[in-house]
Amino acid sequence: MIRYLPYLLVLALWIYAFIDCLNTPEEQVRGLPKVVWVIIILLFGEVLVGPIAWLVAGKYRGPVPAGGSTPSEWHRNHRTQFVAPDDNPEFLKSLKEENKKDEALLKDWEADLRRREEDLRRRESGEDPKAD
């Protein structure tokens, strides 16, 4: 089993570099276009040249440049308090509205079923259902 370990490590690094490249925003890719980096990682992954090149030279590592995906100051300092669903009035209101919709739909289905059953009874008894 130990003899397969180097192959598994190479495969793990290959997969990590590939996924990292795909998830990296275009603004943080250095040197080459992102598509070229993906091709390099896939073509030279077995010999570790592609994944190591991506990890060393392909991605901007450091503080996120201005306009990046860092949360704003308000989001970093503002923490929301967890409210259990049974204590949340908005959630309870949405459940009541959903329940009303489901009840209306059920009533419509029951009315349609009664109408179809009545039509079926009329057909079986020989009456013309269109004569109404």
Solvent accessible surface area in square Angstrom, and as a share of the most:
residue,aa,sasa,rsa
1,M,170,0.76
2,I,142,0.72
3,R,169,0.62
4,Y,109,0.42
5,L,83,0.41
6,P,76,0.48
7,Y,156,0.59
8,L,87,0.43
9,L,111,0.55
10,V,39,0.22
11,L,84,0.42
12,A,58,0.45
13,L,49,0.24
14,W,57,0.20
15,I,86,0.44
16,Y,121,0.46
17,A,0,0.00
18,F,56,0.23
19,I,88,0.44
20,D,20,0.11
21,C,0,0.00
22,L,86,0.43
23,N,112,0.57
24,T,3,0.02
25,P,56,0.35
26,E,102,0.46
27,E,141,0.63
28,Q,27,0.12
29,V,22,0.13
30,R,106,0.39
31,G,82,0.79
32,L,75,0.38
33,P,81,0.51
34,K,39,0.17
35,V,105,0.60
36,V,55,0.32
37,W,15,0.05
38,V,24,0.14
39,I,86,0.44
40,I,39,0.20
41,I,0,0.00
42,L,85,0.42
43,L,126,0.63
44,F,95,0.40
45,G,0,0.00
46,E,130,0.58
47,V,101,0.58
48,L,50,0.25
49,V,87,0.50
50,G,0,0.00
51,P,0,0.00
52,I,81,0.41
53,A,32,0.25
54,W,0,0.00
55,L,45,0.23
56,V,107,0.62
57,A,49,0.38
58,G,0,0.00
59,K,35,0.15
60,Y,86,0.33
61,R,117,0.43
62,G,52,0.50
63,P,111,0.70
64,V,64,0.37
65,P,58,0.36
66,A,111,0.86
67,G,86,0.83
68,G,40,0.38
69,S,95,0.61
70,T,77,0.45
71,P,71,0.45
72,S,62,0.40
73,E,102,0.46
74,W,150,0.53
75,H,111,0.49
76,R,110,0.40
77,N,105,0.54
78,H,84,0.37
79,R,192,0.70
80,T,117,0.68
81,Q,164,0.73
82,F,172,0.72
83,V,73,0.42
84,A,35,0.27
85,P,75,0.47
86,D,103,0.54
87,D,99,0.52
88,N,46,0.23
89,P,98,0.62
90,E,135,0.61
91,F,86,0.36
92,L,70,0.35
93,K,129,0.55
94,S,52,0.33
95,L,81,0.40
96,K,137,0.58
97,E,82,0.37
98,E,101,0.45
99,N,84,0.43
100,K,141,0.60
101,K,144,0.61
102,D,82,0.42
103,E,88,0.39
104,A,55,0.42
105,L,86,0.43
106,L,94,0.47
107,K,137,0.58
108,D,91,0.47
109,W,157,0.55
110,E,72,0.32
111,A,50,0.39
112,D,49,0.26
113,L,104,0.51
114,R,147,0.54
115,R,128,0.47
116,R,145,0.53
117,E,72,0.32
118,E,70,0.31
119,D,30,0.16
120,L,97,0.48
121,R,139,0.51
122,R,62,0.22
123,R,151,0.55
124,E,135,0.61
125,S,80,0.52
126,G,66,0.63
127,E,102,0.46
128,D,86,0.45
129,P,29,0.19
130,K,169,0.72
131,A,81,0.63
132,D,135,0.70
